[in-house]
Amino acid sequence: MRRASWLLGILALVSACGTEAAGPTSTQETRRPRYFDIKAFLDAQTQELTRRNPAVEKRVMLRGGQIETTRVPEVEWSKELQIFYQADINKPALRDAYKIMHQDKWQGGSRTVYQADRDDKAPVTMLFIETKADKVQLLTATIQQDNPLFYSEKRLLLRLHNGKLSEYEVKGVQKLVLFDTLRYSAAGRVLD
């Protein structure tokens, strides 16, 4: 009798472990994004651009100086688009932090504006997405960080043509207490 209960205990333990291993490893994998899924969108763009491997014309301006332009034949897209992942509003800490402030739909397209609650300290203050035929055509975001020592604002823009990235841009301003304000912009145009 003792041996039978011991075997039942082992069997229960093994079957419980087997069930858990077959299921999802976290609730994050099963949870659907509440807002537009920027992470999945950027992952798909990164994969597509890596596969195509297009050259890029880059323009950079720092401290209000002259714009410098260069052609880059090969780009590591996972690093190039990394800053745009900051516009992800589906992070668990941001749950219920955003509202759809405006949404229009027309035949074959839509425009949606997500805005952070005024009382919330969410870094993405605004996210705008324009789609046509279920493909993103334009995505813009404003990201702010403000505390007694530091202020930062970034404006991000992704422009697509037929679902493929054609242009991207980051414009920003940074201000540290007791230091001058730094303004910068960086843009890229995908050359096919």
N, C-alpha and C positions, 0 to 999 in steps of 0.2 A: 504494500500500500504506500509506504514511504517513497519507494522508487517511482511509482506511478505519478505521485504529486510532484516529485522532483522533475520528471520528464515533462509533465504538463507545464511547469514553470519555465523550463528551458524553451519549450515549443512556443509558449506565449511571448517570451522575450525575443526570440528569433523572428517570429511573425510580425511583431510590433516594429522591430528594426527594419524589416523588409518593406513594410508599408510606408514607413517614413522616408526611406531612401528613394522609393519610387515617386513620391509626391514632390511638389515644388519645395525648394530649399528656403524660400522666404515668401512673405506676403507681398513683397515688392514685385516679384515675378508675376503674381496673379492679379495684381491691382491694375486696373486700366487707368491711364492718365486722366486727370480731371479736366485739364485744359489742353490746348494744342501741344502735341508731343514734339518739342523742339529737339530733344535728344535723339529720338528715332529719325527725325527729318535730317538732322546734321550727320548722323551715322550713315544714312543712305547716300547723302551728297558726297561725303568723304569717300565711300566705297566707289561710287561712280566716277569721281574725279581721279582717284588713284588708278582705276582701270583705264580711263581714257588718257591720263597723263598729259594734259594740255599745258602749254606755256602760259605765263601770266605777265601782264604789264603792271608794274607796281608804281604807285605815286605816294611819296611820303613828304610831310611838312611838319616841322618842329619849331616851336616858339615863334610862329608867325614869319618864318624865313621863307626862302624860296622852295618851291616844290621840286623835289628830285624824282626823276622817272627812270626806271630801269626795267629791262625785260629779263625775266627769270625763266630759263628753259625747263627746269624741273622743280616741282614744289612738293614738299611733304605735307599733304592736305590735312592730316590729323593735327599737325601743329599749326598750320595756317588758319584753320577755322576754330581753333581752341577757344578763343575769346568769345565766340558766339554761343558757346555752351553756357555762359554766364546768364543768358537770357532765359534759361529753363525755369519755368514757374510751376513745375510739377513736383518739386522737392517736397518731402514729407513736412518739413518745417513751414512750408508756405501754404499748406492746405487751408482752404477757405480765405486766403489773403487777397484773392482777386475776384473782380466782378467783370462781367461783360458790359461795358459801358455803351457800346454801339455795335450794331450788327445790321448790315443790309445784305440782302440777297437779290440777285437779279438772274436772268436766264443764263445759266452756265457759270456763274461766279458769285463770290461773296467777299465782304470786308468785315473783319472783326477786330474790335479794340478791347483788350483786357487792361484793366487799370487796378492798381493796388489800392486797398482801403486807405484812407487818409491817416487813420490812427495806427496803421501797421508799419513796421520798419522793414518791409520787404524791399530788397535791393532793386528789383525790376519795377520801375514805377509805371511803365506803359509798354504794351506789346501790341503791335498792329500786324495783321496778316491779311493779305489779299490773295484770293485763289480764283482760278478760272479753269473750268473743266476738271475740278478736283486736283489741280496742281498749283502749288504755291508759286505766285508770280512776284510777290514783294513781301518782305518781312522786315519790320523795323522795331527796335527796342531802345528804351532809355533806362540806363542803370545808374543809380546814385548811391553814394555812400557819404554820410554827413555825420561828423562828430566834432567835439570841441577842438581837436587838433588837426583834422584832415577833412577836406571836401574833394569829392571826385564825381564826375559825371561822364558817362560814355553814351554815345548815340551810335547804334549799330544798324547797318543796312545790308540786306541781301536782296539782290535783284536776279530773277530767274527768267529764262525763256524756254517755254515748253518743258518745264520741270527741271531744267538744267541750270546750274549757277552760271551767271554771265558776269555779274559785278558784285563786289562787296566793299564795305567801307566802315571804318571806325573813326569817329571824331570824339575828342575828349578834352577835358579840362581837369587839372589837378591843382589844389591849393593846400599847402602846408602852412601852419601858423608861422609867422616870421619869415616866410619865403615868398618869392614872386610866384604868380600864377603861371602854370605851364599849360599851353594849348598845343594840341597835336592832331594830326589826321594821317591816316594810312588807308589806301584804297587799292583795289586790284581789279583788273579786267581779264577775264579768262579768254585766251586766244585759242580758237579752234582751228 
